[in-house]
Amino acid sequence: MRIIFAAIFVLLVVGSGETGSPAWATADEPRAVDLERLRKLHGRLLAEYPVERQKNLNTPTTLARFYLRLTGALEDAGVKELLDDAKVGLVPPAARIAILNDYGFWLSKTDDPRKAVPVLQKVIELAPARAVAHLNLGDASRSGVTVAETWEQKSRLSTIGMKAYSAYQKLAGKDAPDAREFQAFHAIQSSGENVCSYVAAFYNRGRQKEMWGYPDPVDIAGDGKLRHVYIFDQGTAHIPVIFASTKAVPEEDRLVQALAEDAEVNFNRTVDQSIAEEYGRRPEIHVLPFRDGYYVVDQEDGGPVAVIKPNAGTVCRFKRNFTPMLVEDHAPAICKQAFAGRAFEKLPREKLSGAAPRVLANDLNIGGFDNSQLDFEQYSDVKLDPLGGPARLGYFEIASGAGPGCSENGVAFLAGNGLEKSPRANALMEAQGQMLKCDGSSAFPVRVNGESLIEIDEGSAIQRTTPPRTLLRLRGDRFETVCRVEQRPTYVPLPVAKSR
């Protein structure tokens, strides 16, 4: 028994993983309470869980489904009966606690971690000194805040999470990972902030996903009427659209109704408060529950642009302040200069003679441009690897007029009249694919302290004048990061109407 409980403890504190569809998760187990069958199933799951988890540890898209199989198998075996004191019968307390503890932990890793909260609360009721149960309850509550649909649900889960983490700290003598941040943040944000400072606080800490949510249907306009709220993208620019209706609207009819002049709810911003500098890229619309009702947050370039009260217009806008952060430093003499904003010497370019290589964006695995043709008209001969031979880098420009327009400038290894086929060529394109953005970003070779490097600048953004920059060094067939300077935004609300 001690060995089993030790195994359970290890599994509970290990991080999450993935798996395919194991045989034991599809077994047809009876729903009636059968302690012996439930015990055997639980033991089998515990034994096979680490193996199945490890198989697909790097495939997060199936994570929730994996844990859903685990919890579904237990539910088919009657695990929910263990929550009812009147039905639990002669089940030994130790077995009941162990099974419910694992069930609650696995539930907390599914798409709706809120379901784990009452299960783990029951475990704590049965075993109040079980530190790991308090840890699991804190983590489940923290995850549950993200999927909660109302202000009341989010506040309740925050309170449960803070108490659970405090109990864990007292019992275990240490803080849980991220617990102190969660406790401090939610204690502050729930104490009386207005909606605009509330939004800024979440974005400034990168926790904005915890804010969103609404039930369906919902009193989105605060007029006592329940409405279905639809948010979807339309057009080649993927512009988000939001509208609400007291009647359910089929998907094929939503765009027409969203553009109708007699919309039931007005989600538009106040026109004279919408200024040009607030329009960027990757727009999103989010519904925000806050105290007295629901608001809408317009987001662009990853940050808030405006808070809108349905039928009332803009409540506030946001000013963005950017702070440079040296997040990778593998060559202090170089990175100090990069952090200070020094412009490094760009290598001279020559015009390509003869026919320029005809290359499609797909040939370089540049997403978002499909079969767009890249134009190579210039090159630089450069020795990127001190131990390797010289290389020819061709400069390409690629642009799209679809939607708001898009442009990226980069470099690729050339060989003769075409692209070089080599691991280093693939590595260069992979690095650019991760960093080039659709905002005029660019990659180019530079000379720094007698060394040739590749610099990648990530383009423009709302109210940002200095782009993030990365310097790469070629070593053999790999590109290593030398320096990376990010531009971390903070958001300051600018009220334009009385907050509600």
C-alpha positions as CSV (number, residue, x, y, z in Angstrom):
1,M,0.0,0.0,0.0
2,R,2.8,2.5,0.8
3,I,4.3,1.8,-2.7
4,I,1.0,2.5,-4.4
5,F,0.5,5.8,-2.5
6,A,4.1,6.9,-3.4
7,A,3.4,6.2,-7.0
8,I,0.2,8.2,-6.8
9,F,2.0,11.2,-5.3
10,V,4.7,11.2,-8.0
11,L,2.0,11.1,-10.7
12,L,0.1,14.0,-9.2
13,V,3.0,16.4,-9.2
14,V,4.4,15.5,-12.6
15,G,3.5,17.7,-15.6
16,S,1.0,16.9,-18.2
17,G,1.4,14.9,-21.5
18,E,-0.3,13.3,-24.4
19,T,-1.3,10.0,-25.7
20,G,-3.3,8.2,-28.4
21,S,-6.3,6.0,-27.7
22,P,-5.2,3.2,-25.3
23,A,-7.2,0.0,-25.1
24,W,-8.1,0.5,-21.4
25,A,-9.7,3.8,-22.1
26,T,-12.2,2.3,-24.5
27,A,-13.2,-0.7,-22.3
28,D,-16.9,-1.0,-21.6
29,E,-17.0,-0.7,-17.8
30,P,-20.2,-0.9,-15.8
31,R,-21.6,2.3,-14.3
32,A,-22.8,0.6,-11.0
33,V,-20.5,0.9,-8.0
34,D,-18.2,-2.1,-7.9
35,L,-15.2,-1.3,-5.7
36,E,-13.1,-4.2,-6.8
37,R,-13.5,-3.4,-10.5
38,L,-13.0,0.3,-9.8
39,R,-9.9,-0.5,-7.8
40,K,-8.5,-2.7,-10.5
41,L,-9.2,-0.1,-13.2
42,H,-7.6,2.6,-11.1
43,G,-4.5,0.5,-10.6
44,R,-4.3,-0.3,-14.3
45,L,-4.6,3.4,-15.2
46,L,-1.8,4.3,-12.8
47,A,0.5,1.7,-14.1
48,E,-0.1,2.6,-17.8
49,Y,-0.4,6.3,-17.4
50,P,3.3,7.2,-17.5
51,V,3.9,5.0,-20.5
52,E,1.0,6.4,-22.5
53,R,1.8,9.9,-21.4
54,Q,5.4,9.6,-22.6
55,K,4.4,8.4,-26.1
56,N,2.9,11.7,-27.1
57,L,4.5,14.1,-24.7
58,N,5.1,16.6,-27.5
59,T,1.7,16.6,-29.1
60,P,-0.3,19.1,-27.0
61,T,-3.3,19.1,-29.4
62,T,-4.5,15.8,-28.0
63,L,-3.7,16.6,-24.3
64,A,-7.3,17.2,-23.2
65,R,-8.6,14.2,-25.1
66,F,-6.1,12.0,-23.4
67,Y,-7.2,13.1,-19.9
68,L,-10.8,12.8,-21.0
69,R,-10.2,9.1,-21.8
70,L,-8.7,8.6,-18.3
71,T,-11.7,10.3,-16.6
72,G,-14.2,8.7,-18.9
73,A,-12.9,5.2,-18.0
74,L,-13.2,6.0,-14.3
75,E,-16.7,7.4,-14.7
76,D,-17.8,4.3,-16.6
77,A,-16.6,2.3,-13.7
78,G,-18.7,4.3,-11.2
79,V,-16.2,6.7,-9.7
80,K,-18.8,9.5,-9.2
81,E,-20.5,7.3,-6.6
82,L,-17.5,7.9,-4.4
83,L,-18.5,11.5,-4.1
84,D,-21.8,10.7,-2.3
85,D,-21.4,9.7,1.4
86,A,-24.8,8.0,1.3
87,K,-23.8,5.7,-1.6
88,V,-20.1,5.0,-0.8
89,G,-21.1,2.2,1.5
90,L,-18.1,0.2,2.9
91,V,-15.5,1.5,0.6
92,P,-12.3,2.0,2.7
93,P,-11.5,5.7,3.2
94,A,-7.9,5.3,1.9
95,A,-9.1,3.7,-1.4
96,R,-11.8,6.4,-1.8
97,I,-9.3,9.2,-1.3
98,A,-6.7,7.8,-3.6
99,I,-9.1,7.2,-6.5
100,L,-10.9,10.5,-6.1
101,N,-7.6,12.3,-5.9
102,D,-6.4,10.9,-9.2
103,Y,-9.8,11.4,-10.8
104,G,-9.8,15.1,-9.8
105,F,-6.2,15.6,-11.0
106,W,-7.0,14.1,-14.4
107,L,-10.2,16.1,-14.6
108,S,-8.2,19.3,-14.0
109,K,-6.3,18.6,-17.2
110,T,-9.3,18.4,-19.5
111,D,-10.9,21.2,-21.5
112,D,-13.1,22.1,-18.5
113,P,-11.0,22.0,-15.3
114,R,-13.9,23.4,-13.3
115,K,-15.3,19.9,-13.1
116,A,-12.3,18.9,-11.0
117,V,-13.0,21.5,-8.2
118,P,-15.8,19.7,-6.3
119,V,-14.0,16.4,-6.7
120,L,-10.8,17.8,-5.1
121,Q,-12.8,19.6,-2.5
122,K,-14.2,16.2,-1.5
123,V,-10.7,14.8,-1.2
124,I,-9.7,17.6,1.1
125,E,-12.9,17.1,3.2
126,L,-11.9,13.5,3.6
127,A,-8.2,14.1,4.0
128,P,-7.6,17.8,5.1
129,A,-3.9,17.2,5.8
130,R,-3.2,15.8,2.3
131,A,-0.9,18.6,0.9
132,V,-1.0,17.4,-2.7
133,A,-4.8,17.6,-2.8
134,H,-4.6,21.3,-1.9
135,L,-2.0,21.8,-4.6
136,N,-4.3,20.0,-7.2
137,L,-7.3,22.1,-6.1
138,G,-5.3,25.3,-6.4
139,D,-4.1,24.4,-9.9
140,A,-7.6,23.2,-11.0
141,S,-9.1,26.5,-9.8
142,R,-6.5,28.6,-11.5
143,S,-7.1,26.7,-14.8
144,G,-10.8,27.0,-14.3
145,V,-10.7,30.8,-14.1
146,T,-9.7,30.8,-17.8
147,V,-12.8,28.9,-18.9
148,A,-15.3,30.4,-16.4
149,E,-18.1,32.3,-18.2
150,T,-19.2,34.9,-15.6
151,W,-17.6,37.4,-13.2
152,E,-19.1,35.4,-10.3
153,Q,-17.6,32.1,-11.4
154,K,-14.1,33.7,-12.0
155,S,-14.2,35.4,-8.6
156,R,-15.3,32.2,-6.8
157,L,-12.6,30.1,-8.5
158,S,-10.0,32.7,-7.6
159,T,-11.0,32.6,-4.0
160,I,-10.9,28.8,-3.9
161,G,-7.5,28.8,-5.6
162,M,-6.0,31.3,-3.2
163,K,-7.2,29.4,-0.1
164,A,-6.0,26.1,-1.6
165,Y,-2.5,27.4,-2.3
166,S,-2.3,28.9,1.2
167,A,-3.2,25.5,2.7
168,Y,-0.6,23.8,0.6
169,Q,2.1,26.2,1.7
170,K,1.3,25.6,5.3
171,L,1.2,21.8,4.9
172,A,4.2,21.4,2.6
173,G,6.3,24.3,3.9
174,K,6.8,25.7,0.4
175,D,5.0,27.6,-2.3
176,A,3.5,25.9,-5.3
177,P,4.8,27.0,-8.7
178,D,3.1,30.3,-9.8
179,A,1.0,30.3,-6.6
180,R,2.4,33.5,-5.1
181,E,1.9,35.4,-8.4
182,F,-1.7,34.0,-8.7
183,Q,-2.6,34.9,-5.1
184,A,-1.0,38.4,-5.2
185,F,-2.5,39.3,-8.6
186,H,-6.1,38.1,-7.9
187,A,-6.1,39.7,-4.4
188,I,-5.3,43.1,-6.1
189,Q,-7.4,42.8,-9.2
190,S,-10.6,41.8,-7.4
191,S,-10.5,44.6,-4.8
192,G,-12.1,47.4,-6.7
193,E,-10.4,48.2,-10.0
194,N,-12.5,49.8,-12.8
195,V,-12.9,47.9,-16.0
196,C,-10.1,49.7,-17.9
197,S,-7.4,49.3,-15.2
198,Y,-8.6,45.7,-14.8
199,V,-8.0,45.0,-18.5
200,A,-4.6,46.7,-18.4
201,A,-3.5,44.8,-15.3
202,F,-4.3,41.4,-17.0
203,Y,-2.5,42.3,-20.2
204,N,0.5,43.7,-18.5
205,R,1.0,40.4,-16.8
206,G,0.2,38.3,-19.9
207,R,-2.8,36.8,-18.2
208,Q,-5.5,38.1,-20.5
209,K,-6.9,34.6,-21.3
210,E,-8.2,34.5,-17.8
211,M,-10.6,37.4,-18.4
212,W,-12.8,36.2,-21.3
213,G,-16.0,34.3,-21.2
214,Y,-19.8,34.4,-21.4
215,P,-22.6,31.9,-21.2
216,D,-24.9,31.2,-24.2
217,P,-27.4,32.9,-24.2
218,V,-26.3,36.0,-22.2
219,D,-27.6,39.4,-21.3
220,I,-24.9,41.0,-23.3
221,A,-26.5,44.4,-23.5
222,G,-27.7,44.7,-19.9
223,D,-31.3,45.2,-20.9
224,G,-32.7,42.0,-19.4
225,K,-32.8,40.1,-22.7
226,L,-30.9,36.9,-23.3
227,R,-29.1,36.8,-26.6
228,H,-26.8,34.5,-28.5
229,V,-23.5,36.2,-29.2
230,Y,-21.5,35.2,-32.3
231,I,-17.9,36.1,-33.0
232,F,-16.3,35.0,-36.3
233,D,-13.7,36.1,-38.9
234,Q,-14.7,37.2,-42.4
235,G,-12.8,38.1,-45.6
236,T,-9.2,37.5,-46.6
237,A,-8.0,39.8,-43.9
238,H,-9.7,37.7,-41.3
239,I,-11.5,40.7,-39.7
240,P,-13.5,39.6,-36.7
241,V,-17.2,40.3,-36.5
242,I,-19.5,40.3,-33.5
243,F,-23.3,40.4,-33.3
244,A,-26.0,39.3,-31.0
245,S,-29.5,37.9,-31.5
246,T,-32.4,36.8,-29.3
247,K,-32.8,33.9,-31.8
248,A,-30.2,31.3,-32.7
249,V,-28.8,32.1,-36.2
250,P,-27.5,29.3,-38.5
251,E,-23.9,29.7,-39.5
252,E,-24.7,30.3,-43.2
253,D,-26.8,33.3,-42.2
254,R,-24.6,35.0,-39.6
255,L,-22.6,37.3,-41.9
256,V,-25.7,38.8,-43.5
257,Q,-27.3,39.4,-40.1
258,A,-24.0,40.8,-38.7
259,L,-24.0,43.4,-41.4
260,A,-27.7,44.3,-41.1
261,E,-28.4,48.0,-40.2
262,D,-31.0,47.1,-37.7
263,A,-28.7,45.1,-35.4
264,E,-30.2,44.3,-32.0
265,V,-27.0,45.3,-30.1
266,N,-24.5,48.0,-31.2
267,F,-20.9,46.8,-30.5
268,N,-19.3,49.7,-32.5
269,R,-16.7,52.0,-31.0
270,T,-17.5,55.7,-30.7
271,V,-16.3,57.0,-34.1
272,D,-14.5,60.2,-33.0
273,Q,-12.5,58.1,-30.4
274,S,-11.2,55.7,-33.0
275,I,-7.8,57.0,-34.2
276,A,-5.5,55.7,-36.9
277,E,-2.7,54.7,-34.6
278,E,-4.9,52.2,-32.9
279,Y,-5.1,50.0,-36.0
280,G,-2.6,47.2,-36.3
281,R,-2.7,43.5,-37.3
282,R,-4.2,40.3,-36.1
283,P,-7.4,41.9,-34.7
284,E,-9.4,39.9,-32.2
285,I,-12.7,40.6,-30.3
286,H,-13.2,39.3,-26.8
287,V,-16.2,39.4,-24.5
288,L,-15.3,40.4,-20.9
289,P,-17.5,39.8,-17.9
290,F,-16.9,42.5,-15.3
291,R,-18.9,43.2,-12.1
292,D,-22.1,44.9,-13.5
293,G,-22.3,43.1,-16.8
294,Y,-20.4,42.5,-20.0
295,Y,-18.0,44.5,-22.1
296,V,-16.2,44.0,-25.4
297,V,-12.4,44.4,-25.8
298,D,-10.9,45.1,-29.2
299,Q,-7.4,43.6,-29.5
300,E,-4.7,44.2,-32.1
301,D,-1.1,43.3,-32.3
302,G,-1.6,41.2,-29.2
303,G,-2.7,44.0,-26.9
304,P,-5.9,45.9,-26.0
305,V,-7.0,48.8,-28.2
306,A,-10.4,49.7,-26.7
307,V,-13.0,48.7,-24.2
308,I,-16.5,49.0,-25.4
309,K,-19.8,48.9,-23.6
310,P,-22.5,47.4,-25.8
311,N,-25.0,50.0,-27.0
312,A,-22.9,52.7,-25.3
313,G,-19.6,53.0,-27.2
314,T,-16.0,53.3,-26.2
315,V,-15.2,53.4,-22.5
316,C,-11.4,53.7,-22.8
317,R,-8.5,53.4,-25.2
318,F,-4.9,52.3,-24.3
319,K,-1.5,53.9,-24.6
320,R,1.3,51.4,-25.2
321,N,4.8,51.9,-23.7
322,F,7.6,49.6,-24.8
323,T,10.6,48.6,-22.8
324,P,13.6,46.8,-24.3
325,M,14.4,43.4,-22.6
326,L,17.6,41.4,-23.3
327,V,16.1,37.9,-23.1
328,E,19.0,36.0,-24.6
329,D,22.7,37.0,-24.2
330,H,25.4,34.7,-25.4
331,A,27.9,37.3,-26.4
332,P,27.9,40.2,-23.9
333,A,30.0,42.6,-26.0
334,I,27.6,42.3,-28.9
335,C,24.4,42.0,-27.0
336,K,25.1,45.2,-25.0
337,Q,25.2,47.1,-28.3
338,A,22.1,45.4,-29.6
339,F,20.2,46.2,-26.4
340,A,21.3,49.8,-26.6
341,G,19.7,50.0,-30.1
342,R,22.9,50.3,-32.1
343,A,22.4,49.9,-35.8
344,F,25.0,47.4,-37.1
345,E,26.8,47.6,-40.4
346,K,24.9,45.9,-43.2
347,L,26.8,44.0,-45.8
348,P,27.0,45.6,-49.2
349,R,24.7,44.2,-51.9
350,E,25.4,43.4,-55.5
351,K,22.9,43.0,-58.4
352,L,22.4,39.5,-59.6
353,S,23.5,39.1,-63.2
354,G,21.4,37.0,-65.6
355,A,18.1,35.5,-64.8
356,A,17.1,35.9,-61.2
357,P,16.0,32.6,-59.4
358,R,12.3,32.0,-59.8
359,V,11.2,30.8,-56.4
360,L,7.8,30.3,-54.8
361,A,7.0,31.1,-51.2
362,N,6.1,27.4,-50.7
363,D,9.7,26.5,-51.7
364,L,11.0,28.3,-48.7
365,N,8.1,27.2,-46.4
366,I,7.0,30.8,-45.8
367,G,3.5,30.6,-44.5
368,G,0.7,32.9,-45.5
369,F,1.7,33.6,-49.1
370,D,0.9,30.3,-50.8
371,N,2.3,30.3,-54.3
372,S,3.5,33.9,-54.3
373,Q,6.7,34.4,-56.3
374,L,9.8,35.7,-54.6
375,D,11.9,38.2,-56.4
376,F,15.7,37.8,-55.9
377,E,17.5,40.8,-57.5
378,Q,20.4,41.3,-55.1
379,Y,23.0,39.2,-53.2
380,S,25.8,39.4,-50.7
381,D,28.8,37.1,-50.6
382,V,29.6,36.4,-46.9
383,K,31.5,34.0,-44.7
384,L,29.0,33.3,-41.9
385,D,30.9,30.3,-40.4
386,P,34.6,30.9,-39.7
387,L,35.2,27.2,-40.2
388,G,33.2,26.9,-43.4
389,G,33.4,28.3,-46.9
390,P,31.9,31.5,-48.3
391,A,28.2,31.6,-49.0
392,R,26.0,33.6,-51.3
393,L,22.9,35.1,-49.7
394,G,20.1,36.3,-52.0
395,Y,17.6,39.0,-50.8
396,F,14.0,38.4,-51.4
397,E,10.9,40.6,-51.0
398,I,7.5,39.2,-50.7
399,A,4.2,41.1,-50.4
400,S,0.5,40.6,-50.5
401,G,-2.2,43.1,-51.1
402,A,-4.9,40.9,-49.6
403,G,-6.7,42.5,-46.6
404,P,-4.6,45.2,-45.0
405,G,-1.5,44.2,-47.0
406,C,1.5,42.3,-45.9
407,S,5.2,42.4,-46.5
408,E,8.3,40.5,-45.4
409,N,12.0,40.8,-46.5
410,G,14.4,38.0,-46.0
411,V,17.5,36.1,-47.2
412,A,18.2,32.6,-48.5
413,F,21.3,30.7,-49.5
414,L,21.7,30.6,-53.3
415,A,23.6,28.1,-55.5
416,G,24.0,29.0,-59.1
417,N,20.6,30.1,-60.5
418,G,18.6,28.5,-57.7
419,L,18.3,27.9,-54.1
420,E,20.9,26.0,-52.2
421,K,19.7,22.6,-51.0
422,S,21.4,22.0,-47.6
423,P,20.7,21.6,-43.9
424,R,22.0,25.1,-43.3
425,A,19.7,26.6,-45.9
426,N,16.8,24.8,-44.2
427,A,17.9,26.1,-40.8
428,L,18.0,29.7,-42.0
429,M,14.5,29.5,-43.4
430,E,13.2,27.8,-40.2
431,A,14.7,30.6,-38.1
432,Q,13.1,33.3,-40.3
433,G,9.8,31.5,-40.4
434,Q,9.5,31.8,-36.7
435,M,10.4,35.5,-36.5
436,L,9.4,37.2,-39.7
437,K,6.0,38.9,-39.2
438,C,3.6,40.4,-41.7
439,D,4.4,43.9,-40.6
440,G,7.4,44.8,-42.8
441,S,9.9,42.6,-40.8
442,S,13.2,41.8,-42.4
443,A,16.3,39.6,-42.2
444,F,19.8,40.6,-43.4
445,P,23.5,39.9,-42.8
446,V,25.4,42.4,-40.6
447,R,29.0,42.8,-39.5
448,V,29.5,43.1,-35.7
449,N,32.9,43.1,-34.0
450,G,34.6,41.5,-37.0
451,E,32.0,38.7,-37.3
452,S,29.2,38.2,-39.8
453,L,25.8,37.5,-38.4
454,I,22.2,37.4,-39.5
455,E,19.9,40.0,-38.0
456,I,16.1,39.6,-37.9
457,D,14.0,42.6,-37.1
458,E,10.3,41.8,-36.4
459,G,8.7,44.9,-38.0
460,S,6.2,47.4,-36.8
461,A,3.3,47.3,-34.4
462,I,0.8,49.8,-32.9
463,Q,2.7,52.7,-31.3
464,R,6.0,50.7,-31.5
465,T,8.9,52.6,-33.1
466,T,11.7,50.1,-32.4
467,P,11.2,46.5,-33.5
468,P,12.4,43.4,-31.5
469,R,15.6,42.1,-33.0
470,T,17.5,38.8,-33.0
471,L,21.1,38.1,-34.0
472,L,22.0,34.6,-35.3
473,R,25.3,32.9,-35.8
474,L,26.0,30.0,-38.2
475,R,27.9,27.1,-36.8
476,G,28.1,24.1,-39.1
477,D,24.6,23.4,-40.2
478,R,22.9,25.2,-37.3
479,F,22.0,28.8,-36.5
480,E,22.5,29.7,-32.9
481,T,20.9,32.7,-31.2
482,V,23.6,35.3,-30.2
483,C,21.2,37.9,-28.8
484,R,17.5,38.5,-28.6
485,V,16.1,41.9,-27.6
486,E,12.3,42.0,-27.1
487,Q,10.2,45.1,-26.8
488,R,7.8,44.4,-23.9
489,P,4.6,46.4,-24.0
490,T,2.8,47.8,-21.0
491,Y,-0.7,49.2,-21.4
492,V,-2.0,52.4,-19.8
493,P,-5.8,53.0,-20.0
494,L,-7.0,56.4,-21.4
495,P,-10.6,56.9,-20.3
496,V,-12.8,58.6,-22.8
497,A,-16.1,58.0,-21.1
498,K,-17.3,57.3,-17.5
499,S,-16.5,53.7,-16.6
500,R,-19.5,51.6,-15.6
